[in-house]
Amino acid sequence: MDILKWKRSERLVDMTQHLLANPHTLIPLTHFSSAYDAAKSSISEDLAIVKETFEERGTGRLVTVPGAAGGVKYIPEMGSDEAREIIAGLIHALEDPDRLLPGGYLYMTDLLGDPHLLDRIGKLFASRFADRRVDAIMTVATKGISIAHAIARHLNVPVIVVRRDSKVTDGPTVSINYVSGSNRRIQTMVLSKRSMKVDQHVLLTDDFMKVGGTMNGMKNLLAEFGCEPAGVAVLVESEDVQEERLVEDYLSLARLRKVNEKERTIELVEGNYFSKGGHAL
């Protein structure tokens, strides 16, 4: 009897690890029954335990697809309490006066290099796009790359990095000119033709958004490839926007309200993550 209990415990641990490592992937029950040499009925019972544990702990949900071609799929999700905790922690870290740089910019490189924080932020964004078709994550080099990879990890999709200039290793490229929202300068975006396929739905992300010129540029670049934006996710948005914002539909974790260089104060509030509501923007 003890051996049977151990075998089930072993299955549960390995099964959970496999599901967490392969989010948004339909896994046939035959995969588990073959791997553990167990009956499908036993696997179904195991999955019921995993499902209940995931839901109780706010890890995510298991979706069962019936039929011969069916199976089970793990969808990462995050509860509102944990989400608020992450956003509050992010705001607290960003309000540190030592982050102030000349010109009113904020130093964020250390946060963008924190693997634990980024993993939680990635899951936070992925939770809101869990029920939306997302085939890839796109960002512009360089600061948005770590955020893009964090989101991609939980949606289980590739990352596409747009560059300012082409490299020999990119092969044939597509380039567009766009107007930077922050300084109104004409800039260039370049992307390899092999980076995307026609009719992909792509989630755009970056660390900071003011007017939205960069995001708008990426949207125009998607159109050149016959693709559509699946949404826009930014870590911090600026509230001090003198011009009309070029992007209306977006999700943000924090909003930079005011920077006072003389008094060395930084004021941030929650972004629109909760006010947007639901899973869609």
N, C-alpha and C positions, 0 to 999 in steps of 0.2 A: 504493500500500500504506500509506503514511504517513497518507493522507487517511482510509482505512478505520479505521486504529487511532485516529485522533483522533475520528472519529464514534462509535466504540464508547466511548471514554473520556468523551466528552461525554454520551452516553446514560447511562452508569453514574453519573456525578455527578448528573445531573438526576433520574434514577430514584431514587437513594438519598435525595436531598433530598425528593422527593415522598413516599416511604414514611415517612420520619422525621416529616414534617409531618402525616401522616394515619394515626396508629396505630389499630389495631383497626378498620380500614376495608377492606372487600373491594374490591379494585381489579381490574377485568377486564383480561386481557392485551390485549384490543382497545384499551383506553385507551392503553397504551404503544405498541402497534404503529401506531396511528393518529397519535399525537403525534410519533413519530420516523420515520414512514414506513418501518417495518422489518417483516420477516416475523416471525410468532409464534415460529418456531424460534429466531431471533436473540434475541428478547426473553427466551425461556426460558433461553437460554445466559447472557444478561446477569444474569438473576435468580439463577441458580445461583452466579454470582460474588459477587453482593451477599449472598446467603444465607450463603455460606462465610465471607465477611469479617465479617458481623454476628456469627456464632457464634464465630469465632476471637477477636474483640475484646470479646465479652461485651456487645454492643450490644442483642441481642435475637434473635428468631427470625422467619423467614418461614414462614408456613403457606400451602400451596398447596391450593386447593379445586378439584377436577377437575370437568369437565362444562361444558356450554354457558353455564350461569349462574355458573360458577366464576371463579377469579382468584387473587390473592395478597394476603395480609394480613400486616402487620408487627405483631408483639407485642413491646413493650418489656420487656426483662428485665435483671436485674443479677446478676452473680456474687457469691458470698459474700465474696470478698476485698475487692471494692469496697464492698460493703455494710458490712463490718466497719470499713473505713477511714472511711466517712462517719459511722457511729455513734460511733467512737472520737473523731473530730474534734468531733462535737457535744458529747460528754461533756466533753472537754477545755475547750471554749469555755464550757460552762455551769458548770464548777467554778471559774471565775475569781471570787475574793472580791468584786471590784468589782460583781458582779451582785446582791449581797445587798441586799434592800429591807427596810424595817421590817415586822415580822411574819413574817419568814422567807420572803418571796416572792422569786422570781428575776426579774431583768430579762431579757426575751427579745425585746424589740421589734426590736432590731438584727438578730438572727438571722432573725426572721420577715420581715424586709425585704430579706434578701440573696437576689437572684434566682438566683445560681449554686447556692447551698446548697439553696434551696427546690426548684429543678429536680431536683437529685439526690435529695432526700428524696421528692419526688413520684414519681419513677421507682422508688425503693426500695419505697414502698408499692404502687404500681401493679403491680410485679413479682409481689407476693404475691396480688394479686387478678386476675391476668391470665386465669385460666381460670374465674373465677366471674362470674356475671351481675351486672353493675353498670350501672344505667341513669342514675344521678345521684350526686353527692356532696353531702352535707348537713352544714352546720356552723352554729354560733350566732355572730352578730356579737359581737365583731369580730376577735379574735386568730386564730381558726381559718380566716378567709377565705383568707389567702394559702396556707395548707397545702392547703385544699380545691381551690383553683385549680391548684396544682402537681400534685396527684394527677389531677385532671380532665384536665389537659393530656396526660398519658400514657395515660389510659384513653379519652380522646376522648368525654367525657360532660359534660353541663351541671352547674353548681353551683347549689345551692339554699341560700339564707341565711335562717336563722330569726332573727327580731328579738324584742326585749323588748316593743316596742309597735308598733302599726300606724301606717301612714302613708297619706295620702290617695291616693298613687300606687299603693298595693297593691290597691285595689279591695276586694271582699269578702274577709274573712279568716276563718281558723279559729284559735282560741286555746285553750290549755290551761294549767292550773296544775300546777306540779310542785314537789317539795321539793328544794332545792339540797343536794347531798351535803356541801358544805364547811361551810355555816353553818346548815343545817336550816331555812332560811327558805322560805316559799312565794313562788315567782316565777312569772312568766307567759312563755309562748312564743307567738308570733304568726306565722302564715304565710299568704300570699295563696292563695286557692283556685285561682288560675291557675298556681301554681308547679309542681303535680304532676298526674300522671295516675294513674288507678287501676291497681293491680298492678305498680307499679314496684319494683325492688330497689335500695335506696339505701345507699351506704356512708357511715357517720357518722364525722366526724373533728373533732378539736380539738387545741389546743396542750398542754393539761394536764388530767389526770384524777386526782381523789383518790378519792372514794367512787363516783363515776359518776352522780350525780344528773342532771346535764345530759344525758348520753348516754341515760339512762333516760327523761328527758323527751322527747327527740327520737324515741325508739322509740314512745312513746305517741302522739306527734304523727303518726308514720307510720301508725299504726293508724287514726287518724281519716280518713286519706286512702285507706285500703284498700291500703296498701303495706307492704313488708317490709324489714327491715334486711338488707343484704348483708354487713355486717361493721362492725367498729369499729376505727379507726386513730387512735392518739394519739401525739404527739411524746414527751411525758414523762408517766410515771405516778408517783404517790407511793407509797412503801412504807409510810409511817407512816399507816396507816389504822386508826383505833380501832373503826370500825363495819364491819359486813359490806358488802363491795363490791356495788353494785347491778348491775354489769355483769360477767359472767364471761368471755364470749367477746370478746376484744379483742387488738389487736396494738399493741405499744409499742416505740419505739426506745431509750428510756433510762428508768431508774428512779431517782427521787430517794430516796436512802437516808437521808441525815441532813443537817440544817442546824444549825450552831452559830453563833448570832448573836454570842455573846460572843467566841468565838475567831475568828470570821469564816472559817469553813470550810464547804465544800459538798462532799458526797460523792454521786456518782452511779455507777451501774453499768449494764451493758447491760440493756435491757428484755427482753421475751419474743419478740422478732422471730425469733430463731433457734430457741428452745426449742419454739415452736409447730410448726415443721417443715412442709415441703411448701408448697403454694400455698393451702391452706385453713386456716381458723382452727379 
